[in-house]
Amino acid sequence: MTALPVFDPRQVPILDTDRHLPAVRSEAMVPEAIAQRFANRRGWVPELLGEARMTDKPPAHAAVLIPLIARVGGLTVLLTQRTSHLSSHSGQIAFPGGKVDPQDANAQATALREAEEEIGLSPHCVEVLGTFPAYTSGSAYIITPVVGLLRDGFVLTANPDEVADIFEVPLTFLMDPANHRRHAVDWAGQRREWFSMPYTDLGSERFIWGVTAALLRNFYQFLSD
């Protein structure tokens, strides 16, 4: 099996940012508008559908939950930092999620089950707004993103085996392409390109990149169209 590349994404030069593109309008970043956008998404195709393959292992289906939280200042996106001892993507910023289990009825069921296992989020506290087309990661996961609004009263408890931290990022920050940085690196004869969206949280940098940043970029395009 081909080994996945090992590099520090923070050290890869920034090629450019997309500050020339407009930020999503504030009125499009409220729960009602997002739900309506899902209802009227006829023919929508994401900007990013996947990454160059970096492994020869068989593909596996997975799903992630993109959790939105209504705060006084506007919607936030809940993210996790994976623990450093995990065998893959250790320490990275991610959405709650994982591989599809045989008992899962669909991608929504997978995303909700994984969110409960990873961060203790009860499925009853999530109003699913819709799903995006699948995104294929370089590590051969076919990932279906599920967007959900967290209802009042939700409680979170991080699973210490998988999640080192849980935090929120304002949706306004993530939906402003001035914060979308482009990177590229050559590996095994291929050029791998990705976005990063570093966010400063109480003095610490949350380095959002790779698949997580790609899904957020698609979210930006979805709300901008």
BAZA-881748 format. One record per atom (N, C-alpha, C): x, y, z; atom name. Coordinates in steps of 0.05 Angstrom, whole numbers. Layout:
+--------+--------+--------+----+
!     px !     py !     pz !  a !
+--------+--------+--------+----+
!      X !      Y !      Z ! CA !
...
+--------+--------+--------+----+
REM end
This chain:
+--------+--------+--------+----+
!     px !     py !     pz !  a !
+--------+--------+--------+----+
!     17 !    -24 !      0 !  N !
!      0 !      0 !      0 ! CA !
!     17 !     25 !      0 !  C !
!     11 !     44 !    -16 !  N !
!     26 !     69 !    -18 ! CA !
!     23 !     85 !      8 !  C !
!     45 !     95 !     18 !  N !
!     44 !    111 !     43 ! CA !
!     34 !    139 !     37 !  C !
!     19 !    150 !     55 !  N !
!      9 !    177 !     52 ! CA !
!     32 !    197 !     57 !  C !
!     32 !    220 !     44 !  N !
!     54 !    239 !     48 ! CA !
!     54 !    250 !     76 !  C !
!     78 !    257 !     86 !  N !
!     81 !    268 !    112 ! CA !
!     94 !    296 !    108 !  C !
!     80 !    317 !    115 !  N !
!     92 !    344 !    114 ! CA !
!     76 !    361 !    132 !  C !
!     87 !    384 !    139 !  N !
!     74 !    404 !    156 ! CA !
!     60 !    424 !    138 !  C !
!     33 !    423 !    136 !  N !
!     19 !    441 !    118 ! CA !
!     24 !    471 !    124 !  C !
!     31 !    477 !    150 !  N !
!     36 !    504 !    157 ! CA !
!     61 !    515 !    144 !  C !
!     79 !    497 !    136 !  N !
!    104 !    506 !    124 ! CA !
!    103 !    508 !     93 !  C !
!     81 !    499 !     82 !  N !
!     78 !    500 !     53 ! CA !
!     71 !    529 !     45 !  C !
!     85 !    541 !     26 !  N !
!     80 !    569 !     19 ! CA !
!     52 !    575 !     10 !  C !
!     43 !    599 !     15 !  N !
!     17 !    608 !      6 ! CA !
!     20 !    618 !    -22 !  C !
!      4 !    607 !    -41 !  N !
!      5 !    615 !    -68 ! CA !
!    -11 !    641 !    -73 !  C !
!    -34 !    642 !    -59 !  N !
!    -51 !    666 !    -63 ! CA !
!    -75 !    663 !    -44 !  C !
!    -90 !    684 !    -42 !  N !
!   -116 !    684 !    -28 ! CA !
!   -137 !    692 !    -48 !  C !
!   -163 !    689 !    -40 !  N !
!   -185 !    695 !    -58 ! CA !
!   -199 !    720 !    -49 !  C !
!   -184 !    740 !    -40 !  N !
!   -196 !    765 !    -30 ! CA !
!   -211 !    780 !    -52 !  C !
!   -206 !    773 !    -77 !  N !
!   -220 !    786 !    -99 ! CA !
!   -249 !    777 !   -101 !  C !
!   -256 !    755 !    -88 !  N !
!   -283 !    745 !    -89 ! CA !
!   -300 !    757 !    -67 !  C !
!   -326 !    761 !    -72 !  N !
!   -343 !    773 !    -51 ! CA !
!   -350 !    753 !    -28 !  C !
!   -352 !    764 !     -4 !  N !
!   -361 !    748 !     18 ! CA !
!   -391 !    742 !     15 !  C !
!   -400 !    720 !     28 !  N !
!   -428 !    714 !     27 ! CA !
!   -444 !    736 !     42 !  C !
!   -467 !    743 !     31 !  N !
!   -483 !    764 !     43 ! CA !
!   -494 !    754 !     70 !  C !
!   -496 !    773 !     89 !  N !
!   -505 !    766 !    116 ! CA !
!   -532 !    753 !    116 !  C !
!   -550 !    763 !     98 !  N !
!   -578 !    752 !     98 ! CA !
!   -579 !    723 !     88 !  C !
!   -557 !    714 !     75 !  N !
!   -556 !    686 !     66 ! CA !
!   -545 !    667 !     87 !  C !
!   -536 !    679 !    109 !  N !
!   -523 !    662 !    130 ! CA !
!   -541 !    661 !    155 !  C !
!   -566 !    656 !    151 !  N !
!   -585 !    651 !    173 ! CA !
!   -598 !    624 !    167 !  C !
!   -607 !    610 !    188 !  N !
!   -617 !    583 !    184 ! CA !
!   -639 !    581 !    163 !  C !
!   -658 !    600 !    163 !  N !
!   -680 !    599 !    144 ! CA !
!   -671 !    601 !    115 !  C !
!   -651 !    619 !    110 !  N !
!   -641 !    622 !     83 ! CA !
!   -625 !    598 !     74 !  C !
!   -610 !    586 !     93 !  N !
!   -595 !    562 !     86 ! CA !
!   -613 !    539 !     79 !  C !
!   -634 !    535 !     95 !  N !
!   -654 !    514 !     90 ! CA !
!   -667 !    519 !     63 !  C !
!   -674 !    544 !     57 !  N !
!   -686 !    550 !     31 ! CA !
!   -667 !    545 !      8 !  C !
!   -641 !    550 !     12 !  N !
!   -621 !    545 !     -8 ! CA !
!   -620 !    515 !    -15 !  C !
!   -621 !    499 !      5 !  N !
!   -622 !    470 !      0 ! CA !
!   -647 !    462 !    -15 !  C !
!   -669 !    474 !     -9 !  N !
!   -694 !    467 !    -23 ! CA !
!   -693 !    476 !    -52 !  C !
!   -676 !    496 !    -59 !  N !
!   -675 !    507 !    -86 ! CA !
!   -648 !    502 !    -99 !  C !
!   -635 !    480 !    -94 !  N !
!   -608 !    477 !   -104 ! CA !
!   -607 !    462 !   -131 !  C !
!   -628 !    463 !   -146 !  N !
!   -629 !    447 !   -171 ! CA !
!   -604 !    451 !   -188 !  C !
!   -592 !    429 !   -195 !  N !
!   -569 !    429 !   -213 ! CA !
!   -543 !    439 !   -201 !  C !
!   -542 !    445 !   -175 !  N !
!   -518 !    455 !   -163 ! CA !
!   -496 !    434 !   -162 !  C !
!   -472 !    442 !   -171 !  N !
!   -449 !    424 !   -171 ! CA !
!   -427 !    438 !   -155 !  C !
!   -415 !    424 !   -135 !  N !
!   -394 !    436 !   -119 ! CA !
!   -370 !    444 !   -135 !  C !
!   -356 !    464 !   -126 !  N !
!   -331 !    472 !   -139 ! CA !
!   -309 !    450 !   -136 !  C !
!   -309 !    437 !   -113 !  N !
!   -288 !    417 !   -108 ! CA !
!   -302 !    390 !   -103 !  C !
!   -294 !    370 !   -119 !  N !
!   -306 !    343 !   -117 ! CA !
!   -287 !    323 !   -105 !  C !
!   -261 !    329 !   -103 !  N !
!   -243 !    310 !    -91 ! CA !
!   -214 !    317 !    -95 !  C !
!   -197 !    300 !    -84 !  N !
!   -168 !    304 !    -85 ! CA !
!   -155 !    282 !   -102 !  C !
!   -130 !    287 !   -110 !  N !
!   -115 !    266 !   -124 ! CA !
!   -110 !    242 !   -105 !  C !
!   -114 !    218 !   -115 !  N !
!   -110 !    194 !    -98 ! CA !
!    -82 !    192 !    -88 !  C !
!    -79 !    187 !    -62 !  N !
!    -53 !    184 !    -49 ! CA !
!    -48 !    157 !    -37 !  C !
!    -66 !    138 !    -42 !  N !
!    -64 !    111 !    -31 ! CA !
!    -78 !     92 !    -50 !  C !
!    -70 !     67 !    -49 !  N !
!    -82 !     47 !    -66 ! CA !
!   -102 !     29 !    -50 !  C !
!   -109 !     37 !    -26 !  N !
!   -129 !     22 !    -11 ! CA !
!   -157 !     25 !    -23 !  C !
!   -174 !      6 !    -20 !  N !
!   -201 !      8 !    -31 ! CA !
!   -217 !     32 !    -20 !  C !
!   -233 !     45 !    -36 !  N !
!   -249 !     67 !    -26 ! CA !
!   -268 !     59 !     -4 !  C !
!   -275 !     77 !     14 !  N !
!   -294 !     71 !     35 ! CA !
!   -313 !     95 !     38 !  C !
!   -338 !     90 !     42 !  N !
!   -357 !    111 !     45 ! CA !
!   -357 !    122 !     74 !  C !
!   -361 !    148 !     76 !  N !
!   -361 !    161 !    102 ! CA !
!   -380 !    185 !    101 !  C !
!   -385 !    197 !    124 !  N !
!   -402 !    221 !    126 ! CA !
!   -392 !    238 !    149 !  C !
!   -396 !    264 !    145 !  N !
!   -389 !    283 !    167 ! CA !
!   -413 !    302 !    172 !  C !
!   -414 !    311 !    196 !  N !
!   -435 !    331 !    203 ! CA !
!   -422 !    359 !    203 !  C !
!   -433 !    378 !    189 !  N !
!   -425 !    406 !    190 ! CA !
!   -445 !    419 !    209 !  C !
!   -438 !    422 !    235 !  N !
!   -457 !    432 !    254 ! CA !
!   -457 !    462 !    256 !  C !
!   -480 !    474 !    253 !  N !
!   -483 !    503 !    256 ! CA !
!   -497 !    509 !    282 !  C !
!   -488 !    531 !    295 !  N !
!   -499 !    539 !    321 ! CA !
!   -508 !    568 !    319 !  C !
!   -532 !    574 !    327 !  N !
!   -543 !    601 !    326 ! CA !
!   -534 !    616 !    352 !  C !
!   -516 !    635 !    349 !  N !
!   -506 !    651 !    371 ! CA !
!   -517 !    680 !    367 !  C !
!   -514 !    696 !    388 !  N !
!   -524 !    724 !    387 ! CA !
!   -512 !    739 !    363 !  C !
!   -486 !    734 !    358 !  N !
!   -472 !    748 !    337 ! CA !
!   -475 !    736 !    309 !  C !
!   -490 !    714 !    307 !  N !
!   -493 !    700 !    282 ! CA !
!   -486 !    671 !    284 !  C !
!   -488 !    657 !    262 !  N !
!   -482 !    628 !    262 ! CA !
!   -452 !    623 !    266 !  C !
!   -446 !    601 !    280 !  N !
!   -419 !    592 !    282 ! CA !
!   -418 !    563 !    271 !  C !
!   -394 !    554 !    264 !  N !
!   -390 !    526 !    255 ! CA !
!   -374 !    512 !    277 !  C !
!   -385 !    489 !    285 !  N !
!   -371 !    473 !    306 ! CA !
!   -351 !    455 !    292 !  C !
!   -326 !    454 !    303 !  N !
!   -305 !    438 !    293 ! CA !
!   -291 !    423 !    315 !  C !
!   -276 !    403 !    309 !  N !
!   -261 !    388 !    329 ! CA !
!   -232 !    387 !    321 !  C !
!   -215 !    383 !    341 !  N !
!   -187 !    377 !    336 ! CA !
!   -183 !    348 !    345 !  C !
!   -173 !    332 !    326 !  N !
!   -169 !    304 !    331 ! CA !
!   -145 !    300 !    350 !  C !
!   -146 !    279 !    365 !  N !
!   -124 !    273 !    384 ! CA !
!    -99 !    266 !    369 !  C !
!    -76 !    270 !    382 !  N !
!    -50 !    266 !    369 ! CA !
!    -43 !    237 !    365 !  C !
!    -57 !    218 !    379 !  N !
!    -49 !    190 !    377 ! CA !
!    -64 !    174 !    356 !  C !
!    -83 !    187 !    342 !  N !
!    -98 !    172 !    322 ! CA !
!    -80 !    163 !    299 !  C !
!    -87 !    141 !    286 !  N !
!    -70 !    130 !    265 ! CA !
!    -71 !    146 !    239 !  C !
!    -92 !    161 !    235 !  N !
!    -94 !    178 !    211 ! CA !
!   -105 !    205 !    217 !  C !
!    -94 !    225 !    204 !  N !
!   -102 !    253 !    207 ! CA !
!   -101 !    262 !    236 !  C !
!    -81 !    252 !    251 !  N !
!    -79 !    260 !    279 ! CA !
!    -73 !    290 !    282 !  C !
!    -86 !    302 !    302 !  N !
!    -82 !    330 !    308 ! CA !
!    -96 !    349 !    290 !  C !
!   -108 !    339 !    269 !  N !
!   -120 !    357 !    249 ! CA !
!   -147 !    368 !    258 !  C !
!   -155 !    390 !    246 !  N !
!   -182 !    401 !    250 ! CA !
!   -201 !    387 !    232 !  C !
!   -224 !    378 !    243 !  N !
!   -243 !    362 !    227 ! CA !
!   -271 !    367 !    237 !  C !
!   -290 !    359 !    220 !  N !
!   -318 !    357 !    228 ! CA !
!   -322 !    330 !    241 !  C !
!   -342 !    328 !    259 !  N !
!   -349 !    302 !    270 ! CA !
!   -358 !    284 !    247 !  C !
!   -348 !    259 !    247 !  N !
!   -356 !    241 !    226 ! CA !
!   -338 !    217 !    224 !  C !
!   -345 !    199 !    206 !  N !
!   -329 !    175 !    202 ! CA !
!   -341 !    156 !    182 !  C !
!   -331 !    132 !    182 !  N !
!   -339 !    112 !    162 ! CA !
!   -368 !    103 !    166 !  C !
!   -381 !     96 !    144 !  N !
!   -408 !     85 !    144 ! CA !
!   -407 !     57 !    156 !  C !
!   -425 !     52 !    175 !  N !
!   -428 !     25 !    187 ! CA !
!   -452 !     11 !    173 !  C !
!   -451 !    -16 !    172 !  N !
!   -473 !    -31 !    158 ! CA !
!   -501 !    -24 !    168 !  C !
!   -503 !    -17 !    194 !  N !
!   -530 !    -12 !    205 ! CA !
!   -540 !     16 !    199 !  C !
!   -523 !     33 !    188 !  N !
!   -531 !     61 !    182 ! CA !
!   -551 !     61 !    159 !  C !
!   -573 !     75 !    162 !  N !
!   -593 !     76 !    141 ! CA !
!   -584 !     93 !    117 !  C !
!   -569 !    114 !    123 !  N !
!   -560 !    132 !    102 ! CA !
!   -537 !    149 !    113 !  C !
!   -527 !    168 !     96 !  N !
!   -505 !    185 !    105 ! CA !
!   -513 !    202 !    129 !  C !
!   -538 !    211 !    130 !  N !
!   -547 !    227 !    152 ! CA !
!   -545 !    211 !    178 !  C !
!   -553 !    186 !    177 !  N !
!   -551 !    169 !    201 ! CA !
!   -522 !    165 !    210 !  C !
!   -504 !    162 !    190 !  N !
!   -475 !    159 !    197 ! CA !
!   -465 !    184 !    210 !  C !
!   -471 !    207 !    199 !  N !
!   -460 !    233 !    210 ! CA !
!   -471 !    237 !    238 !  C !
!   -496 !    232 !    243 !  N !
!   -507 !    236 !    269 ! CA !
!   -496 !    216 !    290 !  C !
!   -493 !    191 !    281 !  N !
!   -482 !    171 !    299 ! CA !
!   -453 !    178 !    307 !  C !
!   -437 !    185 !    287 !  N !
!   -410 !    192 !    292 ! CA !
!   -407 !    217 !    310 !  C !
!   -425 !    237 !    306 !  N !
!   -424 !    261 !    322 ! CA !
!   -431 !    254 !    351 !  C !
!   -449 !    235 !    355 !  N !
!   -456 !    227 !    383 ! CA !
!   -432 !    212 !    395 !  C !
!   -419 !    195 !    380 !  N !
!   -396 !    180 !    390 ! CA !
!   -372 !    198 !    396 !  C !
!   -368 !    218 !    379 !  N !
!   -344 !    234 !    382 ! CA !
!   -347 !    257 !    402 !  C !
!   -370 !    271 !    401 !  N !
!   -373 !    295 !    418 ! CA !
!   -398 !    294 !    435 !  C !
!   -411 !    271 !    437 !  N !
!   -434 !    268 !    455 ! CA !
!   -459 !    283 !    446 !  C !
!   -461 !    290 !    421 !  N !
!   -483 !    306 !    411 ! CA !
!   -507 !    287 !    405 !  C !
!   -529 !    291 !    419 !  N !
!   -553 !    275 !    414 ! CA !
!   -565 !    281 !    387 !  C !
!   -571 !    260 !    371 !  N !
!   -584 !    265 !    345 ! CA !
!   -610 !    281 !    347 !  C !
!   -623 !    280 !    370 !  N !
!   -648 !    294 !    374 ! CA !
!   -643 !    325 !    376 !  C !
!   -618 !    332 !    379 !  N !
!   -612 !    361 !    381 ! CA !
!   -602 !    372 !    355 !  C !
!   -605 !    357 !    333 !  N !
!   -596 !    366 !    307 ! CA !
!   -619 !    368 !    288 !  C !
!   -623 !    391 !    276 !  N !
!   -642 !    394 !    254 ! CA !
!   -627 !    393 !    228 !  C !
!   -629 !    372 !    213 !  N !
!   -614 !    369 !    188 ! CA !
!   -626 !    387 !    167 !  C !
!   -609 !    404 !    155 !  N !
!   -618 !    424 !    135 ! CA !
!   -615 !    413 !    107 !  C !
!   -595 !    395 !    103 !  N !
!   -590 !    383 !     77 ! CA !
!   -563 !    370 !     75 !  C !
!   -557 !    359 !     52 !  N !
!   -532 !    346 !     47 ! CA !
!   -519 !    357 !     21 !  C !
!   -493 !    355 !     20 !  N !
!   -478 !    362 !     -4 ! CA !
!   -470 !    337 !    -19 !  C !
!   -464 !    339 !    -45 !  N !
!   -453 !    316 !    -60 ! CA !
!   -427 !    306 !    -47 !  C !
!   -421 !    281 !    -51 !  N !
!   -398 !    269 !    -38 ! CA !
!   -372 !    281 !    -48 !  C !
!   -352 !    282 !    -30 !  N !
!   -325 !    291 !    -36 ! CA !
!   -306 !    268 !    -30 !  C !
!   -288 !    263 !    -49 !  N !
!   -270 !    240 !    -46 ! CA !
!   -243 !    250 !    -37 !  C !
!   -234 !    241 !    -14 !  N !
!   -208 !    250 !     -3 ! CA !
!   -185 !    235 !    -15 !  C !
!   -161 !    245 !    -13 !  N !
!   -138 !    232 !    -23 ! CA !
!   -132 !    206 !     -9 !  C !
!   -143 !    202 !     15 !  N !
!   -140 !    177 !     30 ! CA !
!   -162 !    158 !     24 !  C !
!   -177 !    162 !      2 !  N !
!   -197 !    144 !     -9 ! CA !
!   -223 !    142 !      6 !  C !
!   -230 !    163 !     20 !  N !
!   -257 !    164 !     33 ! CA !
!   -276 !    180 !     16 !  C !
!   -299 !    168 !     11 !  N !
!   -320 !    182 !     -4 ! CA !
!   -339 !    194 !     16 !  C !
!   -336 !    220 !     21 !  N !
!   -348 !    233 !     44 ! CA !
!   -373 !    249 !     36 !  C !
!   -395 !    243 !     49 !  N !
!   -420 !    259 !     45 ! CA !
!   -423 !    278 !     68 !  C !
!   -422 !    305 !     63 !  N !
!   -426 !    325 !     83 ! CA !
!   -456 !    329 !     89 !  C !
!   -463 !    329 !    115 !  N !
!   -490 !    334 !    124 ! CA !
!   -490 !    359 !    140 !  C !
!   -506 !    379 !    132 !  N !
!   -508 !    404 !    146 ! CA !
!   -531 !    404 !    166 !  C !
!   -525 !    410 !    191 !  N !
!   -546 !    409 !    211 ! CA !
!   -545 !    433 !    230 !  C !
!   -568 !    442 !    239 !  N !
!   -570 !    464 !    259 ! CA !
!   -574 !    452 !    286 !  C !
!   -557 !    460 !    305 !  N !
!   -559 !    449 !    332 ! CA !
!   -581 !    464 !    347 !  C !
!   -600 !    449 !    359 !  N !
!   -622 !    461 !    374 ! CA !
!   -613 !    470 !    401 !  C !
!   -627 !    489 !    413 !  N !
!   -621 !    498 !    440 ! CA !
!   -622 !    475 !    459 !  C !
!   -603 !    476 !    478 !  N !
!   -602 !    456 !    499 ! CA !
!   -583 !    433 !    493 !  C !
!   -569 !    434 !    470 !  N !
!   -550 !    412 !    464 ! CA !
!   -527 !    412 !    484 !  C !
!   -517 !    388 !    489 !  N !
!   -495 !    384 !    508 ! CA !
!   -473 !    369 !    493 !  C !
!   -448 !    378 !    497 !  N !
!   -425 !    365 !    483 ! CA !
!   -406 !    353 !    504 !  C !
!   -396 !    329 !    498 !  N !
!   -376 !    316 !    514 ! CA !
!   -356 !    303 !    495 !  C !
!   -331 !    312 !    495 !  N !
!   -311 !    301 !    477 ! CA !
!   -303 !    273 !    485 !  C !
!   -302 !    255 !    465 !  N !
!   -292 !    228 !    469 ! CA !
!   -261 !    231 !    470 !  C !
!   -248 !    226 !    493 !  N !
!   -219 !    231 !    495 ! CA !
!   -202 !    213 !    477 !  C !
!   -214 !    191 !    467 !  N !
!   -199 !    174 !    449 ! CA !
!   -197 !    185 !    421 !  C !
!   -215 !    204 !    414 !  N !
!   -215 !    214 !    387 ! CA !
!   -213 !    244 !    385 !  C !
!   -223 !    259 !    405 !  N !
!   -225 !    288 !    403 ! CA !
!   -210 !    301 !    425 !  C !
!   -191 !    318 !    417 !  N !
!   -175 !    333 !    436 ! CA !
!   -188 !    359 !    444 !  C !
!   -204 !    371 !    426 !  N !
!   -217 !    396 !    432 ! CA !
!   -241 !    400 !    414 !  C !
!   -260 !    416 !    424 !  N !
!   -283 !    425 !    408 ! CA !
!   -284 !    455 !    409 !  C !
!   -289 !    467 !    386 !  N !
!   -289 !    497 !    385 ! CA !
!   -307 !    506 !    363 !  C !
!   -312 !    532 !    362 !  N !
!   -330 !    544 !    342 ! CA !
!   -315 !    566 !    327 !  C !
!   -323 !    569 !    302 !  N !
!   -312 !    590 !    285 ! CA !
!   -336 !    605 !    273 !  C !
!   -336 !    632 !    273 !  N !
!   -358 !    647 !    261 ! CA !
!   -362 !    640 !    232 !  C !
!   -387 !    635 !    223 !  N !
!   -392 !    629 !    195 ! CA !
!   -383 !    652 !    177 !  C !
!   -385 !    676 !    187 !  N !
!   -378 !    700 !    171 ! CA !
!   -348 !    698 !    164 !  C !
!   -331 !    689 !    182 !  N !
!   -302 !    686 !    176 ! CA !
!   -298 !    665 !    154 !  C !
!   -311 !    642 !    157 !  N !
!   -307 !    620 !    138 ! CA !
!   -319 !    626 !    110 !  C !
!   -339 !    643 !    109 !  N !
!   -353 !    649 !     84 ! CA !
!   -342 !    674 !     71 !  C !
!   -319 !    683 !     80 !  N !
!   -305 !    706 !     68 ! CA !
!   -280 !    696 !     54 !  C !
!   -280 !    695 !     27 !  N !
!   -257 !    683 !     13 ! CA !
!   -231 !    698 !     17 !  C !
!   -231 !    722 !     29 !  N !
!   -206 !    735 !     36 ! CA !
!   -190 !    718 !     56 !  C !
!   -205 !    699 !     70 !  N !
!   -192 !    681 !     89 ! CA !
!   -186 !    654 !     77 !  C !
!   -190 !    651 !     51 !  N !
!   -185 !    625 !     37 ! CA !
!   -158 !    626 !     24 !  C !
!   -139 !    612 !     35 !  N !
!   -111 !    613 !     24 ! CA !
!   -106 !    588 !      7 !  C !
!    -92 !    591 !    -15 !  N !
!    -86 !    569 !    -33 ! CA !
!    -57 !    559 !    -29 !  C !
!    -54 !    533 !    -29 !  N !
!    -28 !    521 !    -26 ! CA !
!    -24 !    498 !    -46 !  C !
!      1 !    490 !    -51 !  N !
!      6 !    468 !    -69 ! CA !
!     33 !    455 !    -61 !  C !
!     35 !    429 !    -65 !  N !
!     60 !    415 !    -60 ! CA !
!     62 !    392 !    -80 !  C !
!     86 !    386 !    -89 !  N !
!     91 !    363 !   -108 ! CA !
!     98 !    339 !    -91 !  C !
!     84 !    316 !    -97 !  N !
!     89 !    292 !    -83 ! CA !
!     84 !    268 !   -101 !  C !
!    104 !    250 !   -102 !  N !
!    101 !    225 !   -118 ! CA !
!     92 !    231 !   -147 !  C !
!    104 !    252 !   -158 !  N !
!     98 !    258 !   -186 ! CA !
!     71 !    273 !   -190 !  C !
!     57 !    280 !   -169 !  N !
!     32 !    294 !   -171 ! CA !
!     33 !    321 !   -157 !  C !
!     18 !    339 !   -166 !  N !
!     16 !    365 !   -153 ! CA !
!    -10 !    365 !   -136 !  C !
!     -7 !    368 !   -111 !  N !
!    -30 !    368 !    -93 ! CA !
!    -35 !    397 !    -84 !  C !
!    -60 !    405 !    -89 !  N !
!    -68 !    432 !    -82 ! CA !
!    -91 !    432 !    -61 !  C !
!    -91 !    452 !    -44 !  N !
!   -112 !    453 !    -24 ! CA !
!   -115 !    481 !    -14 !  C !
!   -137 !    485 !      2 !  N !
!   -142 !    510 !     15 ! CA !
!   -135 !    508 !     45 !  C !
!   -129 !    531 !     57 !  N !
!   -127 !    532 !     86 ! CA !
!   -142 !    557 !     95 !  C !
!   -153 !    556 !    119 !  N !
!   -168 !    578 !    131 ! CA !
!   -161 !    582 !    160 !  C !
!   -136 !    590 !    166 !  N !
!   -128 !    592 !    194 ! CA !
!   -144 !    612 !    209 !  C !
!   -153 !    604 !    233 !  N !
!   -169 !    621 !    250 ! CA !
!   -156 !    624 !    277 !  C !
!   -154 !    649 !    286 !  N !
!   -142 !    655 !    313 ! CA !
!   -164 !    653 !    334 !  C !
!   -161 !    635 !    352 !  N !
!   -181 !    630 !    373 ! CA !
!   -168 !    633 !    400 !  C !
!   -174 !    655 !    414 !  N !
!   -163 !    661 !    440 ! CA !
!   -132 !    660 !    440 !  C !
!   -121 !    671 !    419 !  N !
!    -92 !    673 !    417 ! CA !
!    -79 !    649 !    405 !  C !
!    -94 !    627 !    399 !  N !
!    -83 !    603 !    387 ! CA !
!    -93 !    600 !    359 !  C !
!    -75 !    590 !    341 !  N !
!    -84 !    586 !    313 ! CA !
!    -97 !    559 !    309 !  C !
!   -120 !    560 !    297 !  N !
!   -134 !    535 !    289 ! CA !
!   -129 !    532 !    259 !  C !
!   -112 !    514 !    252 !  N !
!   -104 !    512 !    224 ! CA !
!   -123 !    493 !    209 !  C !
!   -143 !    505 !    197 !  N !
!   -163 !    490 !    181 ! CA !
!   -153 !    487 !    153 !  C !
!   -151 !    462 !    144 !  N !
!   -140 !    458 !    117 ! CA !
!   -150 !    431 !    106 !  C !
!   -141 !    424 !     82 !  N !
!   -147 !    398 !     70 ! CA !
!   -177 !    394 !     65 !  C !
!   -187 !    370 !     72 !  N !
!   -215 !    363 !     67 ! CA !
!   -234 !    382 !     81 !  C !
!   -228 !    388 !    106 !  N !
!   -246 !    406 !    121 ! CA !
!   -248 !    433 !    107 !  C !
!   -226 !    444 !     98 !  N !
!   -227 !    470 !     84 ! CA !
!   -241 !    467 !     57 !  C !
!   -237 !    445 !     44 !  N !
!   -250 !    440 !     18 ! CA !
!   -281 !    440 !     21 !  C !
!   -290 !    426 !     42 !  N !
!   -319 !    425 !     46 ! CA !
!   -330 !    453 !     53 !  C !
!   -315 !    469 !     68 !  N !
!   -323 !    496 !     74 ! CA !
!   -323 !    514 !     50 !  C !
!   -303 !    509 !     32 !  N !
!   -303 !    524 !      7 ! CA !
!   -328 !    518 !    -10 !  C !
!   -336 !    492 !    -11 !  N !
!   -360 !    485 !    -25 ! CA !
!   -385 !    498 !    -12 !  C !
!   -384 !    500 !     15 !  N !
!   -406 !    513 !     29 ! CA !
!   -407 !    543 !     20 !  C !
!   -384 !    555 !     18 !  N !
!   -383 !    583 !      9 ! CA !
!   -395 !    586 !    -19 !  C !
!   -388 !    568 !    -37 !  N !
!   -399 !    570 !    -65 ! CA !
!   -429 !    565 !    -64 !  C !
!   -438 !    546 !    -47 !  N !
!   -466 !    539 !    -45 ! CA !
!   -482 !    564 !    -37 !  C !
!   -472 !    579 !    -17 !  N !
!   -487 !    602 !     -7 ! CA !
!   -484 !    626 !    -25 !  C !
!   -463 !    626 !    -42 !  N !
!   -459 !    649 !    -60 ! CA !
!   -474 !    647 !    -86 !  C !
!   -480 !    623 !    -95 !  N !
!   -494 !    619 !   -121 ! CA !
!   -522 !    630 !   -120 !  C !
+--------+--------+--------+----+
REM end
